[in-house]
């Protein structure tokens, strides 16, 4: 009986964690980097010249490597959210360089 439980539980846990990695769209134009279809229905954006926080997060058991971009500092980003660019996006390095050039001065 125990073997059947383990055989059923392992795929369910794997499916649970993989379903949390919802696909979403990243749109970039001359003034805004926008993420639509984000978890919980939130659509986030950052504007040119207002970015205050650019941080790469490492992969772990619950999340993949990604770039956090926000108009708030580290604490504000925690509470108010950010644009999250997965490292698997083909244009990741270009987006990272663009975000660094759009960073607010001061």
C-alpha distances in whole Angstrom, upper triangle without the diagonal:
4,5,5,7,9,10,11,12,15,17,17,19,21,22,23,25,27,28,29,32,34,37,40,44,46,50,53,56,60,59,55,52,49,46,45,41,40,37,38,40,43,45,47,50,52,56,59,60,58,55,55,51,50,47,44,41,39,35,32,28,29,32,34,38,41,44,45,48,50,53,52,51,48,48,49,46,44,44,46,44,45,45,43,43,40,41,40,43,46,48,47,50,52,51,51,54,55,54,55,59,58,57,60,63,63
4,5,5,6,9,10,11,12,15,16,16,19,20,21,23,25,26,27,30,32,35,38,42,44,48,51,54,58,57,53,50,47,44,43,40,38,35,36,39,41,44,45,48,50,54,56,58,55,52,52,48,47,44,41,38,35,32,29,25,26,30,32,35,38,41,42,46,47,50,49,49,45,45,46,44,41,42,44,42,43,43,40,41,38,39,38,41,43,46,44,47,50,48,48,52,53,51,53,56,56,55,57,60,60
4,5,5,6,9,10,11,13,15,16,17,19,20,22,23,25,27,28,31,34,37,41,43,47,49,53,56,56,52,48,46,43,42,39,37,34,36,39,41,43,44,47,49,53,55,57,55,52,51,48,46,43,40,37,34,31,28,24,26,29,30,34,37,40,41,45,46,50,49,48,45,45,46,44,41,42,44,42,42,42,39,39,36,37,36,39,41,44,43,45,48,47,46,50,51,50,51,55,54,54,56,59,59
4,5,5,6,9,10,12,13,15,16,17,19,21,22,23,25,27,29,32,36,39,42,45,48,52,55,55,51,47,45,41,40,37,36,33,34,37,39,41,43,46,48,52,54,56,54,51,51,48,46,43,40,37,35,31,29,25,25,28,30,34,36,40,41,44,46,49,49,48,45,45,46,43,40,42,43,41,42,41,38,39,36,37,35,38,41,44,42,45,48,46,46,50,51,49,51,55,54,54,56,59,59
4,5,5,6,9,11,11,12,14,16,16,18,20,21,23,25,27,30,34,37,40,43,46,50,53,52,49,45,43,39,38,35,33,30,31,34,36,39,40,44,46,50,52,54,51,49,48,45,43,41,38,35,33,29,26,23,23,26,28,32,34,38,38,42,43,47,46,45,42,42,43,40,37,38,40,38,39,39,36,37,34,35,34,37,40,42,41,44,46,44,44,48,49,47,49,52,52,51,53,56,57
4,5,5,6,9,10,10,12,14,15,17,18,20,22,24,26,29,32,36,38,42,45,48,51,51,47,43,41,38,37,34,32,29,31,34,36,38,39,42,44,48,50,52,50,47,46,43,41,38,36,32,30,26,23,20,21,24,26,29,32,35,36,40,41,45,44,43,40,40,41,38,36,37,39,36,37,37,34,35,32,32,31,34,37,40,38,41,44,42,42,45,47,45,47,50,50,49,51,54,54
4,6,6,7,9,11,12,13,15,17,18,19,21,23,25,28,31,35,37,41,44,47,51,50,47,43,41,37,36,33,32,29,31,33,36,38,39,42,44,48,50,52,50,47,47,43,42,39,36,33,30,27,24,20,21,24,26,29,32,35,37,40,42,45,45,44,41,41,42,39,37,38,40,37,38,37,34,34,31,32,30,33,36,39,37,40,43,41,41,45,46,45,47,50,49,49,52,55,55
4,6,6,7,9,11,11,13,15,16,17,19,21,23,26,29,33,36,39,42,46,49,49,45,41,39,35,34,31,30,27,28,31,33,35,37,40,43,46,49,51,48,45,46,42,41,38,35,32,30,27,24,20,21,23,25,29,31,35,35,39,40,44,43,43,40,40,41,38,35,36,37,35,36,36,33,33,30,31,30,33,35,38,37,40,42,41,41,44,45,44,46,49,48,48,50,53,54
4,6,5,6,9,10,11,13,14,15,17,19,21,25,28,32,34,38,40,44,47,47,43,39,37,33,32,29,28,25,26,29,31,33,35,38,40,44,46,48,46,43,43,39,38,35,33,29,27,24,21,17,17,20,23,26,29,32,33,36,37,41,40,40,37,37,37,35,32,33,34,32,33,33,30,31,28,29,28,31,34,37,35,38,40,39,39,42,43,41,43,47,46,45,48,51,51
4,5,5,6,9,10,11,12,14,16,18,20,23,26,30,32,36,39,42,45,45,41,38,36,32,31,28,27,24,26,28,30,33,34,37,39,42,44,46,44,41,41,37,36,33,30,27,25,21,19,15,15,18,20,24,26,30,31,34,36,39,39,39,35,36,36,34,31,33,34,31,32,32,28,29,26,27,25,28,31,34,32,35,38,36,36,40,41,39,41,44,44,43,46,49,49
4,5,5,6,9,10,10,12,14,16,18,20,24,28,30,34,37,40,43,43,39,36,34,30,29,26,25,22,24,27,29,31,32,35,37,41,43,45,43,40,40,37,35,33,30,27,25,21,19,16,16,18,19,23,25,29,30,33,35,39,38,38,36,36,36,33,31,32,33,31,31,30,27,27,24,25,24,27,29,32,31,34,36,35,35,39,39,38,40,43,43,43,45,48,49
4,5,5,6,9,10,10,13,15,17,20,23,27,29,33,36,39,43,42,38,35,32,29,28,24,23,20,22,24,26,29,30,33,36,40,42,44,42,39,39,36,35,32,30,26,25,22,19,16,15,17,19,23,25,29,29,32,34,37,37,37,34,34,34,32,29,30,31,29,29,29,26,27,24,26,25,27,30,32,31,34,36,35,35,39,39,38,40,43,42,42,44,47,48
4,5,5,6,9,10,11,13,16,19,22,26,28,32,35,38,41,40,37,33,31,27,27,24,22,19,21,23,25,28,29,32,34,38,40,42,40,37,36,33,32,29,27,23,22,18,16,12,12,14,17,20,23,26,26,30,31,35,34,34,31,31,32,29,26,28,29,26,27,27,24,25,22,24,23,25,28,31,29,32,35,33,32,36,37,35,37,40,40,39,42,44,45
4,5,5,6,9,10,11,14,17,20,24,26,30,32,36,39,39,35,31,29,26,25,22,21,18,21,23,25,27,28,31,33,36,38,40,38,35,35,32,30,28,25,22,20,16,14,11,11,13,14,18,20,24,25,28,30,34,33,33,31,31,32,28,26,28,29,26,26,26,22,23,20,21,20,22,25,28,26,29,32,30,30,34,35,33,35,38,38,38,40,43,44
4,6,5,6,9,10,12,15,18,22,24,28,31,35,38,37,34,30,28,24,23,20,19,17,19,21,23,25,26,29,32,35,37,40,38,35,35,32,30,28,26,23,22,18,17,14,12,14,15,19,21,24,25,28,30,33,33,34,31,31,31,28,26,28,28,25,26,25,22,22,19,21,20,22,25,27,26,29,32,30,30,34,34,33,35,38,37,37,40,43,44
4,6,5,7,9,11,15,18,21,24,27,30,34,37,36,32,29,27,23,22,19,17,14,16,19,21,23,24,27,30,34,36,38,36,33,33,30,29,27,25,22,21,17,16,13,11,13,15,19,20,23,23,26,28,31,31,31,28,28,29,26,23,24,25,23,23,23,20,21,19,21,20,22,26,28,26,29,32,29,30,33,34,32,34,37,36,36,38,41,42
4,6,5,7,10,13,16,20,22,26,28,32,35,34,30,27,25,21,21,18,16,13,16,18,20,22,23,26,28,31,34,35,33,30,30,27,26,23,21,18,17,14,12,9,7,9,11,15,17,20,20,24,25,29,28,28,26,26,26,23,21,23,23,21,21,21,18,18,16,18,17,20,23,25,23,26,28,26,26,30,31,29,31,34,33,33,35,38,39
4,5,5,8,11,14,18,20,23,26,30,33,33,29,25,23,20,19,16,15,13,16,18,20,21,22,25,27,30,33,35,33,30,31,27,26,23,21,18,17,14,13,11,9,9,11,14,16,19,20,23,25,29,29,29,27,27,27,24,23,24,24,21,21,20,17,17,14,16,15,17,20,23,21,24,27,25,25,29,29,28,30,33,32,32,35,38,39
4,5,6,9,13,16,19,22,26,29,32,32,28,25,22,18,17,14,13,11,13,15,17,19,20,23,26,30,32,34,32,30,31,28,26,24,22,20,19,17,16,14,11,12,13,16,17,20,21,23,25,28,28,29,27,27,27,24,22,23,23,20,20,19,17,17,15,18,17,18,21,23,22,26,27,25,26,30,30,28,31,34,32,33,35,38,39
4,6,9,12,15,17,21,24,28,31,30,26,22,20,16,16,13,11,8,11,13,15,17,18,21,23,27,29,32,29,27,27,24,23,21,20,17,17,14,14,12,9,9,11,14,15,17,17,20,21,25,25,26,23,24,23,20,18,19,20,17,17,16,14,15,13,16,16,17,21,22,21,24,26,23,24,27,27,26,28,31,30,30,32,35,36
4,6,9,13,15,18,21,25,28,27,24,20,18,14,14,12,10,9,12,14,15,16,17,19,21,25,27,29,28,25,26,23,21,19,17,15,15,13,13,12,9,8,9,12,12,15,15,18,20,24,24,25,23,24,23,20,19,20,20,16,16,15,12,12,10,13,12,13,17,19,17,21,22,20,21,24,24,23,26,28,27,27,30,33,34
4,6,10,13,16,19,23,26,26,22,19,16,12,11,8,7,7,10,11,12,13,15,18,20,24,26,29,27,25,26,23,22,21,19,17,18,16,17,16,13,11,12,14,14,16,16,18,20,23,24,25,24,24,23,20,19,20,19,16,16,14,12,12,11,14,13,14,17,19,18,21,22,20,21,25,24,23,26,28,27,27,30,33,35
4,7,10,13,17,20,24,23,20,17,14,11,10,7,8,9,12,12,13,13,14,16,19,22,24,27,26,24,25,23,21,21,19,18,19,17,18,18,16,13,13,15,13,15,16,18,20,23,24,26,25,26,24,21,21,22,20,17,16,13,11,11,10,13,12,11,14,16,15,19,20,18,19,23,22,21,24,26,25,26,29,32,34
4,7,10,13,17,20,20,16,13,10,7,6,5,6,8,12,10,11,10,11,13,16,19,21,24,23,21,23,21,19,19,18,18,19,18,20,20,18,15,14,15,13,14,15,15,17,20,22,24,23,24,22,19,20,21,18,15,14,11,10,10,10,13,13,11,14,15,15,18,18,16,18,21,20,19,22,24,22,24,26,30,31
4,6,10,13,17,17,13,11,8,6,5,6,8,11,14,12,12,10,11,12,14,17,19,22,21,20,22,21,19,20,19,19,21,20,22,23,21,18,16,17,14,14,15,15,17,19,22,24,24,25,23,20,21,22,19,16,14,11,10,10,11,14,13,10,13,13,13,17,16,13,16,19,17,17,20,22,20,22,24,28,30
4,7,10,14,14,10,7,6,5,7,9,10,13,16,14,13,10,10,9,11,14,15,19,18,16,19,18,16,17,17,18,20,20,22,24,21,18,16,16,13,12,13,12,14,16,19,21,21,23,21,18,20,21,18,15,12,9,9,8,10,12,12,9,12,10,11,14,13,10,13,15,14,13,17,18,16,18,21,24,27
4,7,10,11,8,6,5,6,8,11,12,16,18,16,14,11,11,9,11,12,13,17,17,16,19,19,17,19,19,21,23,23,26,27,25,22,20,19,16,15,15,13,15,17,20,22,23,25,23,20,22,23,20,17,14,11,12,11,13,15,16,12,13,12,13,15,13,10,14,15,13,13,17,17,15,18,20,24,26
4,7,8,6,5,6,9,11,15,15,19,21,19,17,13,12,10,10,10,11,14,15,14,18,18,16,18,19,21,23,24,27,29,27,23,22,20,17,15,15,13,15,16,19,22,23,25,23,20,23,24,21,18,15,11,13,12,15,16,17,13,14,11,12,14,11,9,12,13,10,11,14,14,12,15,18,21,24
4,6,6,7,9,12,14,17,18,22,24,21,19,16,14,11,11,10,10,14,15,15,19,19,18,21,22,24,27,28,31,33,31,27,25,24,20,18,18,15,16,17,20,23,25,27,24,22,25,26,23,20,17,14,16,15,18,20,20,17,17,14,15,16,13,11,14,14,11,12,15,14,12,16,18,21,24
4,6,9,11,15,17,21,21,25,27,24,22,18,16,13,12,9,8,11,13,14,18,19,18,21,23,25,28,30,33,35,33,29,28,26,22,19,19,16,17,17,20,23,25,27,25,23,26,27,24,22,19,16,19,18,21,22,23,19,19,16,17,17,14,12,15,14,10,12,14,12,10,14,16,18,22
4,7,10,14,16,20,20,23,25,22,20,16,14,10,9,6,5,9,10,11,15,17,17,20,22,24,28,29,32,34,32,29,27,25,21,19,18,14,14,13,17,20,22,24,22,20,24,24,21,19,16,14,17,17,21,22,23,20,21,17,18,18,15,13,15,15,11,11,14,12,9,12,13,16,19
4,6,10,12,16,16,20,21,19,16,12,10,7,6,5,6,10,10,10,14,15,15,18,19,22,25,26,29,31,28,25,24,22,19,16,15,12,12,11,15,18,20,22,19,17,21,21,18,16,13,11,14,14,18,19,21,18,19,16,16,17,14,12,14,14,11,10,13,13,10,12,14,17,20
4,7,10,14,13,17,19,17,14,11,9,6,5,7,8,12,11,10,14,14,13,15,16,18,21,23,25,27,25,22,20,19,15,12,12,9,10,11,15,17,19,21,18,16,19,19,16,14,11,8,10,10,14,16,17,14,16,13,13,14,12,9,11,13,10,8,12,13,10,12,14,18,21
4,6,10,10,14,16,13,11,7,6,4,7,9,11,14,13,13,16,15,15,17,18,19,22,22,25,26,24,20,19,19,15,13,12,10,11,12,15,18,19,21,18,15,18,18,15,13,10,7,10,10,13,16,17,14,17,14,14,17,15,12,14,16,13,12,16,16,14,15,17,21,23
4,7,7,10,12,11,9,6,5,6,9,12,15,18,16,15,17,16,15,16,17,17,20,20,22,23,20,17,17,17,13,12,11,11,12,14,16,19,19,20,18,15,17,17,14,11,9,6,8,8,11,14,15,13,16,14,14,17,16,12,14,17,15,14,17,19,16,18,20,23,25
4,5,9,11,8,7,5,7,9,12,15,18,21,19,18,21,19,19,20,20,20,22,22,24,24,21,19,18,19,16,16,15,14,15,17,19,22,22,23,20,17,19,19,16,13,12,9,10,11,14,17,17,15,18,17,17,20,19,16,18,21,19,17,21,22,20,21,23,27,29
4,7,8,6,7,6,9,12,15,18,21,24,22,21,23,22,21,21,21,20,22,21,23,23,19,17,17,19,16,17,16,16,17,19,21,23,23,23,21,18,19,19,16,14,13,11,12,13,14,17,17,16,19,19,18,22,22,18,20,23,22,20,24,25,23,24,26,30,32
4,6,6,5,6,8,11,14,18,21,23,21,19,21,19,18,18,18,17,19,19,20,20,17,14,15,16,14,14,13,14,15,17,18,20,20,20,18,15,15,16,13,11,10,9,9,11,12,16,16,15,19,19,17,21,21,18,19,22,21,19,22,24,22,23,24,28,29
4,5,6,9,10,14,17,20,24,26,23,21,22,20,20,19,19,18,19,18,19,18,15,13,15,17,15,16,15,16,16,19,19,21,20,20,18,15,15,15,13,11,12,11,11,13,14,17,18,17,21,21,20,23,24,21,21,25,24,22,25,27,25,25,27,30,31
4,6,9,11,15,18,22,25,27,24,23,24,22,22,22,22,20,22,21,21,21,17,16,18,20,18,19,17,18,18,20,20,22,21,20,18,16,15,14,13,11,13,13,14,16,17,21,21,21,25,25,23,27,27,24,24,28,27,24,27,29,27,27,28,32,32
4,6,10,13,17,20,23,26,23,22,24,22,22,23,23,22,24,23,24,24,20,19,20,21,19,20,18,18,18,19,20,23,22,22,19,17,17,16,14,12,13,13,14,16,18,21,22,21,24,24,23,26,26,23,24,27,25,23,27,28,26,26,27,31,32
4,6,10,13,16,20,22,19,18,20,19,19,20,21,20,23,22,23,24,20,18,19,20,18,17,15,15,14,15,16,19,19,19,16,14,14,13,11,9,10,10,12,15,17,20,21,20,23,22,21,24,24,20,22,25,23,20,23,25,22,23,24,27,28
4,7,11,13,17,19,17,16,18,18,18,19,20,20,23,23,24,25,22,19,20,20,17,16,14,13,13,14,16,19,19,19,16,14,16,15,12,10,9,9,11,13,16,19,20,18,21,20,19,22,21,18,19,22,20,18,21,22,20,20,21,25,27
4,7,10,14,16,14,13,15,14,15,16,17,18,21,22,23,25,21,19,19,19,15,14,11,10,9,10,12,15,16,17,14,11,13,13,10,8,6,6,9,11,14,18,19,17,20,19,17,20,19,15,16,19,17,14,18,19,16,17,18,22,23
4,7,10,13,11,10,13,13,13,16,17,18,22,23,25,27,24,21,20,19,16,14,11,9,8,9,12,15,16,17,14,12,15,15,12,10,7,6,10,12,15,18,20,17,20,17,16,18,17,13,15,17,14,12,15,16,13,14,15,19,20
4,7,9,7,6,10,10,11,14,16,18,21,23,26,28,25,22,21,20,16,13,11,7,6,6,10,13,15,16,13,12,15,15,12,11,8,7,11,12,16,18,20,18,20,17,16,17,16,12,13,14,12,9,12,13,9,10,11,15,17
4,6,6,7,10,12,13,16,19,21,24,26,29,31,29,25,25,23,19,16,14,10,9,8,11,14,17,19,16,15,18,19,15,14,12,11,14,15,19,21,23,20,22,18,18,18,16,13,14,15,11,9,12,12,8,9,10,13,16
4,6,7,10,12,13,17,19,22,25,27,30,33,31,27,26,24,20,16,15,11,11,10,13,16,18,21,18,17,21,21,18,17,14,13,16,16,20,21,23,21,22,18,17,17,15,12,13,13,9,8,10,9,5,7,8,11,14
4,6,9,12,13,16,19,22,26,28,31,34,32,29,27,25,21,18,16,12,11,9,12,14,17,19,17,17,20,21,18,18,15,15,18,18,22,23,26,23,24,21,20,19,17,15,14,14,11,9,10,8,5,5,5,8,11
4,6,9,11,15,18,21,24,27,29,32,30,27,26,24,20,17,14,10,8,6,9,11,14,16,14,13,17,18,15,15,13,13,16,17,21,23,25,23,25,21,20,20,18,15,15,15,13,10,11,11,7,6,5,9,10
4,6,8,11,14,17,21,23,26,28,26,23,22,20,17,13,11,7,6,4,7,9,12,14,12,11,15,16,14,13,10,11,13,14,18,19,22,20,22,19,17,17,16,13,12,13,11,7,8,9,6,5,5,9,11
4,7,10,14,16,20,23,25,28,26,23,23,20,17,13,11,8,6,5,6,6,9,11,10,10,13,15,13,13,11,12,14,16,19,20,23,22,24,21,19,18,18,15,13,14,13,10,9,11,9,6,6,8,9
4,6,10,12,16,19,21,24,22,19,19,16,13,10,7,6,5,6,6,6,7,10,10,8,11,13,12,11,9,10,12,13,16,17,20,20,22,19,16,16,17,14,12,13,13,9,9,12,11,8,9,11,12
4,7,10,13,16,19,22,21,18,16,14,11,7,6,5,7,9,10,9,9,13,13,10,13,16,15,12,10,10,10,11,13,14,17,17,18,16,13,13,14,11,8,10,11,7,7,11,10,8,11,13,14
4,6,10,13,16,19,18,15,14,11,8,6,5,7,9,12,12,10,9,13,13,11,12,15,15,13,10,11,10,10,12,12,16,16,18,16,13,13,15,12,9,12,13,10,10,14,14,12,14,16,17
4,7,10,13,16,15,12,11,7,6,4,6,9,12,15,15,14,12,15,16,13,14,18,18,15,12,12,10,9,10,9,13,14,16,15,11,11,14,12,9,12,14,12,12,16,16,15,18,20,21
4,7,9,13,12,9,8,6,5,6,7,11,13,17,16,15,12,15,16,13,13,17,17,14,12,12,10,10,10,9,13,14,17,17,13,14,17,15,13,16,18,15,16,19,19,18,21,23,23
4,6,10,11,8,7,5,7,9,11,14,17,21,20,19,16,18,20,17,16,20,20,17,16,16,12,12,10,10,12,15,17,18,14,15,18,17,15,18,20,18,18,22,23,21,24,26,27
4,7,8,6,4,4,8,11,13,17,19,23,23,21,19,21,22,19,18,21,22,18,17,17,13,13,10,9,11,14,17,18,15,17,20,19,17,20,22,20,21,25,25,24,27,29,30
4,6,5,6,8,11,14,15,19,21,25,24,23,20,21,23,20,18,21,22,19,19,19,15,16,13,13,14,18,20,22,19,20,24,22,20,24,26,24,24,28,28,27,30,32,32
4,6,8,11,14,17,18,22,24,27,26,25,22,23,25,22,19,22,24,21,21,21,17,18,15,15,16,19,22,24,21,23,26,25,23,27,29,27,28,31,31,30,33,35,35
4,7,10,12,15,16,20,21,25,24,23,20,21,22,19,17,19,20,18,18,18,15,16,13,15,16,18,22,23,20,23,26,23,22,26,27,25,27,30,30,29,31,34,34
4,7,9,12,13,16,18,22,22,21,18,20,20,17,16,18,19,16,15,15,11,12,10,11,12,15,18,19,17,19,22,20,19,22,24,22,23,26,26,25,28,31,31
4,6,10,12,15,18,22,22,22,19,21,22,18,17,20,20,17,16,14,11,10,7,8,9,12,15,16,13,16,19,17,16,20,21,20,21,24,24,24,27,30,31
4,7,10,13,16,20,20,20,17,20,21,17,17,20,20,17,15,13,10,9,6,5,8,11,13,14,11,13,16,14,13,17,18,17,18,21,22,21,24,27,28
4,7,10,13,17,17,17,15,18,18,14,15,18,17,14,11,10,6,5,4,5,8,9,12,12,9,11,14,11,10,14,15,13,15,18,18,18,21,24,25
4,6,10,14,14,14,13,16,16,12,14,17,16,13,10,8,6,5,6,7,10,10,13,12,8,10,12,9,7,11,12,10,11,15,14,14,17,20,21
4,7,10,11,11,10,13,12,9,10,13,12,9,6,6,5,7,9,10,14,13,16,15,12,13,14,11,9,13,13,10,12,15,14,13,15,18,19
4,7,9,10,10,13,12,9,11,14,12,9,6,5,6,8,11,13,16,15,17,15,12,13,14,10,9,12,11,7,9,12,10,10,12,15,17
4,5,7,9,11,9,6,10,11,9,7,5,6,9,11,15,17,19,18,21,18,16,17,17,13,12,15,13,10,11,14,11,10,11,14,15
4,7,10,11,8,8,12,12,10,9,8,9,12,15,18,20,23,21,24,21,19,20,19,16,15,16,14,11,12,14,11,9,9,12,13
4,7,8,5,5,9,10,8,9,8,11,14,16,19,21,24,23,26,24,21,22,22,18,17,19,17,14,14,16,14,11,11,13,13
4,6,5,6,9,10,10,10,10,13,15,17,20,21,25,24,27,25,22,22,22,19,17,19,18,15,14,17,15,12,11,13,12
4,6,5,6,9,10,10,10,13,14,16,18,20,23,23,26,24,21,21,23,20,17,19,20,16,16,19,17,14,14,16,15
4,5,5,7,9,10,11,15,16,19,21,23,26,26,29,27,24,25,26,23,21,23,23,19,19,22,20,17,17,19,17
4,5,5,6,7,9,13,15,18,20,23,26,25,28,26,24,25,25,22,20,22,22,18,19,21,18,16,15,18,17
4,6,5,5,6,9,11,14,17,19,22,22,25,23,20,21,22,19,17,20,19,15,16,19,17,15,15,18,18
4,6,6,8,12,12,16,17,20,22,23,26,25,22,23,24,21,20,22,22,19,20,23,21,18,19,21,21
4,6,9,13,14,18,20,22,25,25,28,27,24,26,27,23,22,25,24,21,22,25,22,20,20,23,22
4,7,11,13,16,19,22,24,23,27,25,23,25,25,21,21,23,22,18,20,22,20,18,18,21,21
4,7,9,13,15,18,20,20,23,22,19,21,22,18,18,21,20,16,18,21,18,17,18,21,21
4,6,10,12,15,18,17,20,18,16,18,18,14,14,17,16,13,15,17,15,14,15,19,20
4,7,10,13,15,13,16,15,13,15,15,11,12,15,13,11,14,16,14,14,16,19,21
4,6,9,12,11,14,13,11,14,14,11,11,15,14,12,14,17,16,16,18,22,23
4,6,8,7,11,10,7,10,11,8,9,12,12,11,14,16,16,16,19,22,24
4,5,6,9,10,7,11,13,11,11,14,15,14,16,19,19,19,22,25,27
4,5,8,9,6,8,11,10,10,13,15,14,16,19,19,20,23,26,27
4,6,9,7,10,13,12,13,16,17,17,19,21,22,23,26,29,31
4,6,5,9,10,9,11,14,14,15,17,19,19,21,24,27,30
4,6,8,9,10,12,13,14,16,18,19,20,22,25,28,31
4,6,5,6,9,10,11,12,14,16,16,18,22,25,27
4,6,5,6,9,10,11,12,14,15,17,20,23,25
4,5,5,6,9,10,11,13,14,16,19,21,24
4,5,5,6,9,10,11,12,14,18,20,23
4,5,5,6,9,10,10,12,16,19,21
4,5,5,6,9,10,11,15,17,19
4,5,5,6,9,10,14,16,18
4,5,5,6,9,12,15,18
4,5,5,6,10,13,15
4,5,5,9,11,13
4,6,9,10,13
4,6,9,12
4,6,9
4,6
4
